[in-house]
Amino acid sequence: MNMHRLIFLFCFATASLAAQTDSLNLPTISEDLLEGYSQGQDEDGSFDYNDLFDRLSHLRRRPLDLNLATANDLSDFPFLTDLQRNALPEYRRSFGKLVSIYELQAVPGYDVATIKLLLPFVTVNEPGLMNKNAPTLSSARHQVLMRWSRQLEDKAGFETPEDSTANRYLGSPDQLFFRYRFTNGDRVSAGITAEKDAGEEFFRGSNRKGFDFYSAHLYLRNPIKKVKSLAVGDYAIAMGQGLMVYQGFAPRKSALTTTVSRSGRPLRPFTSVSEFDFFRGAAAVVDLGKKWELLAFASSRQRDANLETEDDLDDPDATFATSLQISGLHRTANELADRGAIRQNSAGGTLKYRGRRLMLGANVLYEHLDKELQRNPALYNRYFFNGKTLLNLSLDYGYSLRNVYFFGETARSKNGALATVNGLVAALDRKLDLAIVQRSFERDYHSLNAKPFAETAGGFNERGLYVGLQAQPNKRWKLNAYFDQWRHDWLRFQVDAPSQGSEWLGRVTYTQRRKMEVYAQLRSEKKELNYNGIETVVDRLAVRHNLQARLHLSLQLGQAVEWRSRLDLGSSEQVDDKTKGMAMFQELIFSPLGSPFSVSTRFAIFSTGGYDVRFYSFERDVLNDFSIPAYFDRGTRFYTNIGYRVSRQIRLEVRYASFVYPNVEEIGTGLEATSGNRRSELKLQLRGEF
């Protein structure tokens, strides 16, 4: 290796050593992705975030070797763009293996801020040495995670007399979580996950075998020649850009304005507690040689569904489903009646070609329900899928041309309807990146698992164009911005006519390495929704304009202490109805190096005109769990999270959090209602790794 390369590596390594302990950036990345998803999830219902950074947690213990990493491997890092993921393999092909992780600065698209984010998760094995991630007896790990949580105030569902079983929670208020996982390097993963939600029975009644939900998996990488990966039990599939299936967390619009494509691993073990977003059976990725590979999978699992009896004189016991449930809650007699009411059989695969610059994939997905799906005859449901069988076909692609990466997918459902998404990410300059995404989903396109980059979920009834920019004129300043415009050609829930909308965001960030990060952000959203201010036979549409401004400061007071402060201001206006609001928090994070203790605590105040003006705020939680509550109405929020490392293998965490609404006598409605003005939660977690 020549002398100037050695000098460069030495200088960069010396200047960057302290950056490895910088804690400001990675949490901010987490917040951007999660808060951005929460902001747009109104129509999606609940979503389990637990698997989002599970892979990163593993990589902290077993770093990824950059000299072996593929573009697929780098998709585990949500803060990397497609250009960055493809640039590293291309750099190795041109210049050979990296001799240090600090050589990343020579890779096109990798700036100092990105490298600082990668440092805790990657390594470079010296040429000729054994791969640090190769499975050995010493690399085997057993991980046990046990969590208990409970709302401290009684809910109405637990107070209802026991003779009224149809309208009460049958189990205790305790929420329980258990997970055991065995890993050996990056080659073997096996484990079991179990969960009981608050209100569900435990070792009695409907759950005589203990938990309400169980999941198990066995996942092997390169178990035999030609087999790249093999999964048995529960697993997650990612195809193309998500027009057919993309299981797990799929980022939406956020301040990471050029993170727009779907690029996850095609096959992953399922380790989360989402009770609907996975397959159960077997799957494998096979190397066909000469740049070809095949993913094949088959699955059969029960799904929650609302059933009704069909009015059929020939078969009086015939039933059909009016909807598929995704909450995973089985607390009442009515919810238990929906539990596992329908069987979903799935099979499919991907034939993929991977060249130096070009990737092509042909995808197929077949699904069969053992009972007819007949949705309620509401007008907005007219083009939704009804029936028993679904067949989806698609073609997806990715192509790198110098400093531009093109990607896309076009899919067809059984009824002939089409959905397509196409985009590019371009490095216009070393300091300026551009992302463009165009999507067009016909109103009658059908898929049960679609999760493309879009305004709404499901991949149907939407046409739109997104443009995102990221500029970094120097090491301290960064600008992120996007503009998105869309149209829905048919009705939607609570939108009784074709509608349209637009959204834009701008953020300016200033960073002083190891000292401070501050950003100012403005977000505007305009969309047509039903307006009830004037009584008419059919609700007419009117534009609702939501505007939010944010000022956020993260200040490193020392190696062990970080202070955060945030101010949110917002308004929501539709015709003559206008509401305003604000939220503010102060947060202290104490995590001394070498100490078994860590503490984070926050106090927030908020005052808004209602739910239309709400502020989502990421909160630190116990390891592998997340909290992103919405601040709205008038009240205060407090939480404290304390961690203690009992030994090298065992860590204990305690979290207390509460909302206080001073002007109310009851919080929530129905079975979730609690009397008084306080709602608080206590959580305990024990984590062991051996």
Buried (B, 14 or more C-beta within 10 A) or exposed (E): EEEEBEEBBEEBBEEBEEBEEBBBBBBBBBBBBBBBBBBBBEEBEEBBBBBBBBBBEBBEEBBBBBBBBEBBBBBBBBBBBBBBBBBBBBBBEEEEBBBBBBBBBBBBBBBBBBBBBBBBBBBBBEEEEEEBBEBEEEBEBEBBBBBBBBBEBEBBBBEBEEEEBEBBBBBBBBBBBBBBBBBBBBBBBBBBBBBBBBBBBBEEEBBEEBBBBEBBBBBBBBEEEEBBBBBBBBBBBBBBBBBBBBBBBBBBBBBBBBBBBBBBBBBBBBBBBBBBBBBBBBBBBBBEEEEEBBBBBBBBBBBBBBBEEBEEEEEEEEBBBBBBBBBBBBBBBEBBBBBEBBBBBBBBBBBBBBEEEBBBBBBBBBBBBBBBBBBEEEEBBEBBBBEBEBBBBBBBBBBBEEBBBBBBBBBBBBBEBBBBBBBBBBBEEEBBBBBBBBBBBBBBBBBBBBBBBBBBBBBBBBBBBBBBBBBBEEEEEBBBBBBBBBBBBBBBEEBBBBBBBBBBBBBBBEBEBBEBBBBBBBBBBBBBBBBEEEEEEEBBBBBBEBBBBBBBBBBBEEEBBBBBBBBBBBBBBBEEBEBBBBBBBBBBBBBEEEEEEBBBBBBBBBBBBEEBBBBBBBBBBBBBBBBBBBBBBBBBBBBBBBBBBEEEEBBBBBBBBBBBBEEBEEBBEEBBBBBEBBBBBBBBBBBBBE
